[in-house]
Amino acid sequence: MHETRAEHVLPLPASLLDVAELLAAARAKLHDAGRHLSEATVHQDEAELVISYPVDPELAQVVNQR
């Protein structure tokens, strides 16, 4: 079974406030879906901070915070 993940992407460098807002947005989306922030992964992809988490396939999207 293939897992579909939503991503929130923040270009780097970024302020701590921007990172906090990115985490809050991901947390809110997960909460709305009845999930926990612990299901999210955070990684750096070149000059971007990426938070991704599992979603229903029809809800997947990429959200740019800048």
FENKA-V863809 format. One line per field, one symbol per residue. ss: DSSP state (H for helix, E for strand, - for the rest). A space follows every 50 residues. Layout:
ss: ???
This chain:
ss: ----EEEEEEE----HHHHHHHHHHHHHHHHH----HHH-EEEEE--EEE EEEE--HHH--EEE--
